[in-house]
């Protein structure tokens, strides 16, 4: 299983809408609003690394009001 954590910066006031959008995406297993430098963290789990790239690039980053993302990839065998 491939795992990534995506930290999301979004426009002020759009956090709840983006969280709802993320909750309905395939492969998104967890979503939380956060305090600090990023507004939202989402855990993505797929069977293939290429699928992670597709979800992050074409689904999450294309959401309206998403300003930027930072992706942290899990390391196989260190879980």
Buried (B, 14 or more C-beta within 10 A) or exposed (E): EBBBBBBBBBEEEBBEBBBEBBEEBEBBEEBEEEEEEBBBBBBBBBEEEEBBBEBBEEBBBEBEBBEEBEBEEBEEEEE
